[in-house]
Amino acid sequence: MKRILFLGGPVFQKPVIERAKSMGLYVGVADISPDAPAASLADAFFQGSIRDYDAMLAVAREFEPDGIVSGACDTSVVTVARLCEELGLPGNSVEAALNSTDKYRMIKCFAREGVAHPSFAVIGKAELDHFVPPFPYPLITKPTDSAGGRGVNLVQSPKELADALVKASGAGISGDVLVEECMTGPEVSVEVVVSDGEPHVLQVTDKLTSGAPNFFEIGHSQPTSLSFDQRKAISDLASSAVLAVGLRNSAAHAEVMLTPDGPKMVELGARLGGDWITSHLIWNSVSGVDMVETVIRLALGERIHGLKYGDSGKCVATKFLPASEGLLTALDGIESAENSAGVIHVEIHGTIGERYGKAVDDSARFASVVACGSSKEEALANCDRALGLIRVQMG
């Protein structure tokens, strides 16, 4: 029996691990928390920080995997690449992993290879007080080394800049901040499989965000409602971005803004899309290929050529119930939501007895729903109806 090791056990890793087990694989999971949502699915669980290379190397030597994957987890992308390089396992290079997790390295790759991107500047932690933007307001500030929308802010004027820089710096590890021009237009994500350096775009996902000032994600739908020409331009851009950062064998989740000047890259990750995008949306909206299984097989050293896929004709969406401020005392109506029209999946993210602040990024959610419909609008409406049946009680 082949063995596969997942670094990270967040909630969106659960269906990926379930797929690996259905393939007959022996599954190891490493996470800093023994209570991680996916920990209970593991055949073997290892507690430790997935950012700690030495600790994860010890885990890998004990588990002896045939493949190591980050799955839908950004945090472990670099560690996975380092382990695969050390142990001679399939995967991306360490340089490609760094390029796809450090946003400054990433946008420099885009600039070098002629991939459309916003104007940008980077500020070191020690230089925050002296920064003068080299392009006009409004601006976007973000940490160079974080994910999930943490530390992202819209800056409309000079008086808002200092606070936004401090927030972005504090949300990252290095403290460095990337400042970009604020692009406008519809934002989408692009779901890609890369095999032997060849990108295959499986789907383009329409994205719903909270808007200014934090732009955290509140929903997604597939297939995109954009035109064929727009979809092709976006797909070509995402493929160029994948090649620019050097990905060879993995999933890629690219985010693109369709600006008045054409599509421009926001950023990309060398991982499966979270938020049920890969496990539930693509599973229903794409025919001919199982993205999760394909990425697992790549990690095991199988080469994937001649992928044949297309839209299934189904419309599917997911939406999230952002957290409210206060003490969460109860979440009721779950069964009613599960039995609501078109619903495929309901997940509870909130923890009873936990105190929540205002939702400012993707981590602050009480629940999520995935639903199908005869159109994008019906699928989203089915999500809204199900979420409306979930009753939140705050203390």
C-alpha positions in Angstrom: 0.0 0.0 0.0 1.4 3.4 -1.0 1.7 6.0 1.6 1.0 9.8 1.3 1.8 12.5 3.8 -0.3 15.7 4.1 1.3 18.7 5.8 -1.6 20.5 7.4 -5.1 19.4 8.5 -7.4 22.4 8.0 -11.1 21.9 7.2 -10.7 22.2 3.4 -8.1 19.4 3.6 -10.8 16.9 4.7 -12.2 16.0 1.3 -8.7 15.8 -0.1 -7.7 13.3 2.5 -11.0 11.4 2.1 -10.2 11.1 -1.7 -6.7 9.7 -0.9 -8.1 7.1 1.4 -10.7 6.1 -1.3 -7.8 5.5 -3.6 -6.5 2.9 -1.2 -3.6 5.0 0.1 -2.3 5.0 3.7 -2.6 8.6 4.9 -0.4 10.5 7.3 -1.3 14.0 8.5 0.9 16.5 10.3 -0.5 19.5 12.0 0.5 21.7 15.0 -2.9 21.0 16.6 -4.2 17.5 17.5 -7.7 18.9 17.1 -7.2 20.0 13.5 -10.3 19.3 11.5 -8.7 16.7 9.3 -6.6 15.0 12.1 -9.2 12.4 12.8 -9.2 11.1 9.2 -5.5 10.2 9.3 -4.2 6.6 9.5 -1.2 8.2 11.3 -1.2 11.6 12.9 1.9 13.6 13.8 1.8 16.7 15.9 4.2 19.5 15.0 4.5 22.8 13.2 4.4 22.3 9.4 6.7 25.4 9.1 9.4 23.6 11.1 11.4 21.8 8.5 13.5 19.7 10.9 10.4 18.5 12.7 8.7 17.6 9.5 11.8 15.8 8.1 11.8 13.7 11.2 8.1 12.9 10.6 8.7 12.0 7.0 11.6 9.7 7.9 9.4 7.9 10.3 6.4 7.7 8.0 8.4 6.9 4.8 5.9 8.4 2.3 5.8 7.7 -1.4 4.6 11.3 -1.8 4.1 14.5 0.3 1.5 17.1 -0.5 0.3 20.4 0.9 -3.2 19.8 -0.6 -5.3 22.8 0.1 -2.9 24.3 2.6 -0.7 27.3 1.8 1.4 27.2 5.0 3.2 24.0 4.1 4.1 24.6 0.4 7.8 25.5 1.0 8.2 22.7 3.6 6.8 20.2 1.2 9.1 21.3 -1.5 12.2 21.1 0.8 11.2 17.6 2.0 10.6 16.3 -1.5 14.0 17.7 -2.6 15.7 16.1 0.4 14.0 12.7 0.1 14.0 12.5 -3.7 10.2 12.6 -4.0 8.2 14.2 -6.8 7.2 17.9 -6.4 8.1 21.5 -7.2 11.5 23.0 -6.7 12.2 25.0 -3.5 12.7 28.1 -5.6 9.2 27.6 -7.2 7.7 27.1 -3.8 9.2 30.3 -2.5 8.1 32.2 -5.6 4.5 31.1 -5.1 4.3 31.9 -1.4 6.3 35.1 -1.0 4.2 37.7 -2.8 7.1 40.0 -3.5 9.1 37.3 -5.2 6.0 36.3 -7.0 5.2 39.7 -8.5 8.9 40.1 -9.5 8.6 36.9 -11.4 5.5 38.3 -13.2 7.3 41.5 -14.0 10.4 39.6 -15.3 8.4 37.3 -17.5 6.0 40.0 -18.8 2.9 38.6 -17.0 0.4 41.4 -16.5 0.3 42.7 -12.9 -0.5 45.8 -10.9 2.1 48.5 -10.1 3.8 47.6 -6.8 6.4 48.5 -4.2 7.8 46.6 -1.2 8.6 48.1 2.2 10.8 46.4 4.8 9.5 46.3 8.4 12.0 48.9 9.5 11.0 51.3 6.7 7.3 51.5 7.3 7.4 55.1 8.8 9.2 56.5 5.8 7.3 55.0 2.9 6.0 57.3 0.2 3.9 55.6 -2.5 5.3 55.8 -6.0 1.9 55.6 -7.6 -1.5 57.3 -6.9 -4.1 56.3 -4.3 -6.1 54.1 -3.8 -3.7 51.4 -2.8 -3.8 47.9 -1.5 -1.5 46.8 1.4 -0.8 43.2 2.2 1.9 41.1 4.0 4.4 39.5 1.6 4.1 36.2 3.4 0.6 35.5 4.6 -2.6 34.0 3.1 -6.4 33.8 3.5 -6.8 37.6 3.1 -5.0 38.3 6.4 -3.7 41.8 6.6 -5.1 43.0 3.3 -6.5 46.6 3.3 -7.7 49.3 0.9 -6.0 52.6 1.5 -7.9 55.6 0.1 -5.7 58.5 1.3 -2.4 59.3 2.9 -4.0 59.6 6.4 -5.0 55.8 6.2 -1.6 54.6 5.1 0.3 54.3 8.3 -2.4 52.2 10.1 -2.8 49.9 7.0 1.0 49.3 6.8 1.2 48.4 10.5 -1.8 46.0 10.1 -0.2 44.3 7.1 3.2 44.1 8.7 1.7 42.5 11.8 -0.3 39.9 9.8 2.9 38.4 8.2 6.0 36.6 9.4 8.8 38.8 8.1 6.9 42.0 8.7 7.5 43.2 5.1 4.6 44.8 3.2 3.7 44.7 -0.4 1.8 47.8 -1.7 0.0 47.7 -5.0 -2.2 49.9 -7.1 -5.9 49.1 -6.5 -7.2 47.3 -9.5 -10.9 47.4 -10.4 -13.1 44.9 -12.1 -14.5 41.4 -11.6 -12.2 39.0 -9.7 -12.0 35.3 -10.6 -9.8 32.4 -9.6 -8.3 29.9 -12.0 -7.9 26.2 -11.1 -4.9 24.6 -12.8 -3.1 21.3 -12.8 0.6 21.4 -13.8 2.2 18.2 -15.1 5.8 18.2 -16.2 5.6 22.0 -16.5 2.5 22.0 -18.7 -0.4 24.0 -17.2 -3.9 22.6 -17.7 -6.7 25.1 -16.8 -9.7 23.1 -15.6 -12.0 25.9 -14.6 -12.5 29.6 -14.0 -14.3 30.5 -10.8 -16.4 33.6 -10.2 -15.6 35.1 -6.8 -17.7 37.1 -4.3 -15.8 39.2 -1.8 -16.8 41.5 1.1 -15.5 44.5 -0.8 -13.5 47.3 0.8 -11.6 47.6 2.9 -10.6 43.9 3.5 -11.8 42.0 0.4 -12.2 38.6 2.1 -14.0 35.9 0.2 -17.7 35.2 0.9 -18.6 33.0 -2.0 -17.6 31.3 -5.3 -19.5 29.9 -8.3 -18.7 27.8 -11.4 -18.6 28.0 -14.3 -17.7 31.6 -14.8 -20.3 33.9 -16.4 -17.6 35.7 -18.4 -17.5 35.4 -22.1 -15.5 32.8 -24.0 -12.9 35.4 -25.0 -12.6 36.7 -21.5 -12.2 33.2 -20.1 -9.5 32.4 -22.7 -7.5 35.6 -21.9 -7.7 34.9 -18.1 -6.7 31.2 -18.6 -3.7 32.2 -20.8 -2.6 34.7 -18.2 -2.9 32.2 -15.3 -0.9 29.7 -17.4 1.8 32.3 -18.0 1.9 33.1 -14.3 2.3 29.4 -13.4 5.3 29.1 -15.7 6.8 32.4 -14.5 7.1 31.2 -10.9 8.4 27.8 -12.1 5.8 25.3 -11.1 6.3 21.8 -12.5 4.1 19.2 -10.9 1.3 20.4 -8.6 -2.0 22.2 -8.5 -2.2 25.9 -8.8 -4.9 28.3 -7.7 -4.5 31.7 -9.5 -6.4 34.9 -8.7 -7.0 37.3 -11.6 -8.7 40.7 -11.8 -10.4 41.6 -15.2 -9.5 45.3 -15.3 -10.5 47.8 -17.9 -7.0 47.3 -19.4 -7.5 43.5 -19.5 -6.8 40.7 -17.1 -4.0 41.2 -14.5 -2.6 38.8 -11.9 -3.5 39.3 -8.3 -1.5 36.3 -7.0 -1.3 32.5 -7.1 -0.7 29.5 -4.8 1.0 26.2 -5.6 -1.9 24.3 -4.1 -5.5 23.2 -4.5 -8.1 25.8 -4.1 -9.8 25.8 -0.7 -13.3 27.0 0.1 -14.7 23.7 -1.5 -13.6 25.0 -4.9 -11.6 21.9 -5.8 -13.4 19.2 -3.8 -17.0 20.2 -4.5 -17.3 22.9 -7.2 -14.9 21.4 -9.7 -16.2 17.9 -8.9 -19.7 19.0 -10.1 -18.9 21.6 -12.8 -16.1 19.8 -14.7 -16.4 16.5 -16.5 -13.6 14.1 -17.5 -11.1 14.7 -14.7 -10.9 14.5 -10.9 -8.6 17.3 -10.0 -8.0 16.1 -6.4 -7.1 12.6 -7.6 -4.9 14.0 -10.4 -2.9 16.1 -7.9 -2.5 13.2 -5.6 -1.2 11.0 -8.4 1.3 13.7 -9.4 2.6 13.7 -5.9 3.1 9.9 -6.1 5.2 10.3 -9.3 2.6 9.5 -11.9 2.7 11.7 -15.0 -0.5 13.0 -16.3 -0.7 13.6 -20.1 -3.5 14.3 -22.5 -6.1 15.5 -20.0 -9.5 15.7 -21.6 -12.0 17.7 -19.7 -14.8 20.3 -20.1 -17.8 21.9 -18.5 -20.3 19.4 -17.2 -23.3 21.7 -17.8 -23.9 21.9 -14.0 -23.8 25.2 -12.1 -22.6 25.1 -8.5 -21.7 27.7 -5.8 -20.6 28.0 -2.3 -21.2 30.8 0.2 -20.1 31.5 3.7 -21.7 32.9 6.8 -19.1 35.4 8.2 -18.6 35.5 12.0 -20.4 38.2 14.1 -18.8 40.0 17.1 -19.4 38.4 20.4 -19.6 35.1 22.2 -21.1 32.3 20.0 -23.6 30.3 22.2 -25.5 28.2 19.6 -25.8 27.3 15.9 -29.2 25.8 15.1 -31.0 24.8 12.0 -28.2 22.7 10.5 -30.4 19.8 9.4 -32.9 22.2 7.8 -30.0 23.7 5.8 -28.8 20.3 4.7 -32.2 19.4 3.5 -32.7 22.7 1.6 -33.2 22.6 -2.2 -30.0 22.0 -4.2 -27.7 21.7 -1.2 -24.7 19.4 -1.6 -22.8 20.1 1.6 -23.0 22.1 4.8 -20.0 22.7 7.1 -20.0 24.3 10.5 -16.8 26.4 11.2 -17.9 28.2 14.3 -17.0 26.9 17.8 -19.6 27.2 20.5 -18.2 29.1 23.5 -15.7 31.0 21.5 -15.6 34.8 21.4 -15.3 36.3 17.9 -14.3 39.7 16.7 -15.4 41.5 13.5 -14.8 39.4 10.4 -11.8 40.9 8.5 -10.4 37.8 6.6 -11.3 34.3 5.5 -10.7 32.7 8.9 -13.7 34.2 10.6 -16.7 32.1 9.5 -19.6 30.4 11.3 -20.8 28.1 8.4 -20.5 27.4 4.7 -22.9 25.8 2.2 -22.4 24.3 -1.3 -25.4 24.1 -3.6 -26.2 23.3 -7.3 -28.8 25.0 -9.5 -29.9 25.2 -13.1 -28.0 28.6 -13.3 -25.3 30.4 -11.4 -28.0 32.6 -9.9 -30.1 29.7 -8.7 -27.1 28.0 -7.2 -26.2 31.1 -5.3 -29.8 31.6 -4.2 -29.9 28.0 -3.0 -26.8 28.7 -0.9 -28.4 31.9 0.6 -31.6 30.1 1.4 -29.8 27.3 3.3 -27.6 29.8 5.1 -30.7 31.7 6.1 -32.0 28.6 7.9 -28.9 28.5 10.2 -29.8 30.4 13.4 -26.9 32.0 15.2 -27.1 32.9 18.9 -24.6 35.2 20.4 -24.1 35.9 24.1 
